[in-house]
Amino acid sequence: MLKYCPQLTQTIAVEKVKEMLADIVKSCLEKAREQQRTEGYLKLERGFATIPLPGIDVPFHSRYLWAGVMPFRACECHLASMNI
C-alpha cells in the first residue's frame, strides 16, 4: 500500500507509517467490537469507498470479484422468488 503514497513516505519513515496504519486498524476494530457488544450487531456506515445497502452484500464495484457477481445475483433472485 505504501507504494501508492510516495509523498507520505518521504516525510515520515516507512516504519512510522506502518505503525500509524496499524493503530487506525486497531481503533476501528475496537470500535466495531464495542458496537457489537453493546448493540448485538454491527451497523454499517458510509465510508470513503463504501456505501452500505441493507440486504445487499455483493461488492459490485470490485473488478476482482465482478466475475462472481452475476452468478450470485442469479442465485439470490432464484431464492427471492421462492420466498425463502
Buried (B, 14 or more C-beta within 10 A) or exposed (E): EEEEEEEEBEEEEEEEBEEEEEEEEEEEEEEEEEBEEEEEEEEEEEEEEEEEEEEEEBEEEEEEEEEEBEEEEEEBEEEEEEEE
